[in-house]
């Protein structure tokens, strides 16, 4: 059974990688891979009921992520409908490629720590279409946004799902993770930016302003109300989670419902097409549904590997084979680019106790950094990458050729800083 599931997962992975060659949408490949992995698992399991319960458990977690994604994408689409992003893009007048890359990357880095890497990636990718006309330039900037978002999420307890898991599990505390991971995460971003400083030249061309009849119906007051309301509800999400202990998607859906009410109020005097073109209902229709289904398929595949115990066996094998805890964490970080950091962190939490490694131990802090940033090495190695792959139509091999080495440069540079910081100040 294990061999068959690995075979199905590998074939599906290859279909996603060679999407353009085989001309099959990656969402279809991801979905069929996830479903077939579970099909093989249940057909070879003596207790079908347990497998069904495992699937229901994972689907509960996955639905939370998908609803979070849907809510965030709808808020971003609604802000775009009201030309809210023009408030930001009008203030970013820089056209030099290198300077703009530094600006976009640092905005992403710090915004990711306040929101989270997934939401930040969606917001920043939407901004790119307003700032850069050339599709090749936009793809490269999107790749750097993935690196910046993951680096920014690694030093914040609410910036990345895996870091949040360690925070909720009691392995790390909020202040210590900021202190221990901020500079390594910053270097993880700066290293590829410095490298690009010697290679990137020229200017970007700004796209022409998209003027249509709907734009004339949007007042400046409505534009500012929707933009700042969107920013506030997005910032509210992590605080809502901290205060209520409800899952993040609840805060995101609450924010969406608040925005929905606001748009209904400010456009209540209008009727027909004008009102519909600037509504949440219309924004929902504009969402890239294949990207959401691709996300679902990837997560279902990983959930199947986790349910069969393969990931726990992998963690156990690493512990038995590699005695050095630092090397183990570095390898787990790189594996997160292939398998996803969430189940790997969950497996580590199950294997290593707080008696063995107490709260705020070097092991957990290093784990947070490596699993948070290691996923940038491949486009499907992180939630931010998967969303970027869907929204910007980034191919697996394009990212591997153009961005992967930059991500690895940042990853290992951050590791060096983390270890130096540990040896000098611990």
N, C-alpha and C positions, 0 to 999 in steps of 0.2 A: 504493500500500500504506500509506504513512505516513498519508495523509488518512483512509483507512478505519479504521485502528487508532485514530486520534484520535477519530473519530466513535463507534466502539464504546465507547471509554473514557469519552467525554463522556456518552453515553446511559446507560451503567452508573452513572456518577457521579450523574446526575440521578435515576435510579431509587432510589439509596440516599438521596438528599436528600428525595425525595417518597415515602418508604416508607409513611407513614401515609395519604397520599392515594390511592396506587395499591393499597394493601393487599397488597403483596408483601414478604415478609421480606427484609431487607437482605442476609442471608447468601446467599440465592438470587441476588440481583442481583449481588453481589460475585463469587460463584463463576462465574456465566455470563459476566461481563465478563472476568475473568481468562482463562478458557478460550478465549473467542472472540478475544481479542487475540492469543493464541498461535496459534490456528487460522488467522487471517488472515495472520499473519507467516510460518508455514511453507508455506501454500499459494502465497504470492507469492515464496517464496525459491527460487533455483535449486539450492541445496545443502541438502537436507532434513537431512542428517546433522549439519551444523554447528548448525542450529537445535535439533535433538534434544540435542546436547551442551550447548548454552547452557541449555536447559530443565533438564537434569540437574544442571548446575552451580548454577543458581538454586534448584532444589528441595532440593539439599543444604543450602544456606544457610537456606532457608525452614523446612525440617524441624527445623533446630536451634532456630529461634525458636519453632516450634509445640510442640516437646517441652519447651522451657523454660517456655512458657506453661502447658502441661498439668501439669508438675511443680509449678509455683508455685500453680496453682489447686487442685490436689489437697492440697497441704500446708495451704493456707488452709482448705479444706473440712474437713480432718481436725481441725485446731485448733478449728474451730467446733463440730464434733461433740462434742468433749470440753469444750465451754464455755470454751476457753482464753482467748477474747477478753474474757470477764467479768473477768479479772484486770486488764485495762486499763480497761474501761468503768466498773468499780466505783470507779476512782480519778479518772475524769473526771466530776466531779459538777456541772460548770458547765452551766446551762441557758439562760443569756443567749445569744441567737443570735450577736451580734457577738463576744463573748469566746470562745465555742466555735469560731467560724470562725477566729479568730486562733490558737487552740490547735491545731486540726486542721491548719491550713495550715503552721504551723511544725514540727509533728511530721513531716508529709509532706516538707517541704523538707529537713530534716536526715537523715531516714531514707532518702530517695531517693539521697543522696550516698553512703551506706554500702552500701545494697543496689543498687538501680538504679530508674529511674522506673517500669518495668513492674511489677516485683514489689511495689514500694511502693504503687502504685495499687491492685493487687489486694487487698493487706492492708488499706489504709485504707478502701476501698469496703466491705469486709466489716465493718469496725468501724461504719460509718455506720448499718447496719441495727440495730445494738444501741444506738445513741445517739439516733437521730432517728426519730420515728414518721411524721410527715407526709411524704408522697412528694414534694411540691413543694419543701419545704425540703431534703430529701435530694438531690434533683437538683441544686439550686444548690450545695450543699456538694461534690457529686461534681465539678461543673465547676471549682470552686476547687482541688480535689485535683489535677486534671489540670494546672492552671497551676503549682501548688506542686511537683508531682513533676517536671515538665519543667524548672522553674527550679532545683530542687535537683540534678537530674542534670547540668546544664550546667557546673557548676564542679568536678565530680569526674571523674577519668579513667575511673571505672567506673560512673558514674551514668547514662550515656546511650550508646546504641549508636554514634552519630555521634562523640561525644567519645572513646569507646574506640577507634574506627577511626583517629582522628587520633593518639591516643597510641601505638597499636600501629605505625602507619605512620611514626613518628618525627617528626611535624610538631609535636608538643607534648610537654612533660615534665610529670610529675604535680605537682610542687611549683609550677611556674609557672602551670599552668592554674588551680590553687586560688587563687593570689595574684591573678591577673588577672581571674578571673571571679566570685569569691565576692561582692563587693559589688554588681556589676551584677546578678547573679542574685538577690541578696537584695532589691534595689530592684525587680526585676521582679515579685517577690511582694508586697512592701510597698505598692507604688503602688495596685494594685486593692483591697488591704485597707483602705488609708486612705480611698479613695473610698467603699467600702462602709460605713465608719465613720459617714458622714454620712447613709446611707440605710437601713441595716438596724436594725430595732428589734424588740423582743418577745423571747419565750422559745420554746425548742423543747420539745416534749412527748416524754418518753422512752417507748419502747414497753414494754408490759407484759412481765414476765419470762415466758419460754416454759418452763413447767414440764411435763415429761412423764415417763413411766415410765423412759425411758433416763437422764434426768438423775439419778435416784435411785441408779442403778448406778455413777455416776462418783464416785470418791473425790477428795478435795482433792489427795491425793498424785498421782493419775493426771492430774488437770487441770494441775497445775504441771509435771509431767514432760513432758507433750506440748507445753505452751505454750513452755517454755524450750528444749526440744529443737528445736521448729520455728524459734524465733528464732535459735538457734545454727547450724542447718543453712542458713538463709537468709543469715546473715552470712558463712558459710563459702564461699558460692558465688564471690564476687569474689576472695577470697584463693586459693581452689583454682585459679581461672583464672590468676592471676598466677604462682603457684608452678609449676603443671604445664604451662601454655600450652595446655591443652585448652579447647575451646569452653565457654561458660557453661552450656549445657544439660547437659553431663556432670556438672558440680558440682551442678546442681539435681536431676538424676536420682539422683545418689549420696546427696544429702540425703533424697530421698523414700524411697529403699531403706532408709536408716538408720532413718527414722521408721517405716517399715513393720515392720521387725524389732522396734523398741521396742514398738509397739502389740501385736504378736503375743505378745511376752513378758509384758507387763503384763496382758493379757486372756486368757492361756493357760488359766486354770482354768475359763473360761466356755464354754458351748456354745450352739449354735442361734442364735436371733434376737438375743439379747443381744450376743453376740460380733460377729455380722455387722453390726449397726447402728452399731458403733463401730470399723469396720475401714477400711483403705485401699481395699478393693474397693468398699465402699459410698460412700466419698468420691468415687471415680472415677465412679460412676454419677450423682452429683449435679452433676458439672461441666456447665457450660452449653456443650454441643457446638456449637450454632449460632454462638456468639461466636467459637469457634476457627475454624470454617469461614469466617466473615466475614473474619477476620484473614487466612486463607489466600488468599481471593479478592482482597482488596486488594493483598496482596504480589505475587501472580501478575501482576496488571495492571501494577503498577509495574515488575516484572522484565521484562515484555514491552517497555515503553517504553524501558527501559535497554538491552536486547539489540539493539533496532533502531537504537540510536545516537542516538535523539531527545534524550535528556537531555544527552549530550555536545554535540550541536549547539546545544542551548539555552544551555549554559554558554559555548560559543564565541561565540554571538551576543551574549550579555551582555557578554563581554570586548571584543568588537569595537565594540559600540554604546556602552557606558558605560566611560569611561576611568578614572573614580575607583574605586579598589579598595574603598573603604569603602561606597560606594553599591551596588557589585556584591554584597558580602557581605550587606548589609541586604535586597536583593531576593531573594537566594538563601534567606535566612531566611524571608521571606514565602512564597516558592514552596514551601518545605518543608511548609507547611500544606496544600497541594494535592497535591503529588507524593510527599512523604515525604523526610525528611532523609538517609536512608542512601544512596540512589543519587546524590543531589545532592552529598553530601560525597565519595563515591567518584569522581564525575566531576571534582570540583575537585582531588582528589589526583592524578588522571591528567593534568590540564591544567597545573597549577602545580607546578614542581619545587622541591626543597629548595635548589637552587642559586639559584633566583629568590627564594624566600622560605625562609630557613633555619629550623631548629628553634626554636620559641618566638618566631617572628616575630609581630608584631601581627596580620598577616593571618590566621594559623591560629587564634590565640586568639579573635579576633573572630568567625571562622567557627564555632568551637565554641559560643560564646555564642548567636549568631543562629540557627543551625540547631537548637540544643537547645531554645530558647524560642519560636522563631517558629511551630513546629507547633501551639502551643496556640491559635492564632487560629481553627482549625476543629477540629471534633470528630474528624475522620478524618485530621488532620495529624500525629499522633504515635501511638506504640504505646500510650501511656497513655490517650489519647483514644479509640482504637479499643476498648480493653478496657472503658473506662468506658461507652462506647456500648452494648456488649453486655451488661455486668453490670447496669447501671442502666436500660437501655432508654431512653437519651437520644436524642431525635430530632435530626436535623441542624439543623433550623430553630430548635428551642428553644435549642440551644447558640449558634447564630448570633445569636439575639436577646438572650439573657441573659448570655452569657459572653464572646463574641468581642471586644467592645469593651474589656472588662476585661483580656483577654489582650493586646490591642494596646497598651493603656495601659501595662501592665507591660513589654511588649517595647520600646517606644520610650523609656520612662523608663530602662530598663536600658542601652539604647544610649547615651543621653546620659551616664550615669554612666561607662560604659566608655570613651567618648571623652575625657571630662574627666580621668579617671584616667590615660589614656594620655598626654595632652598635659602634664599636671602632673608626672608622675613618670618618664616615659621619658627 
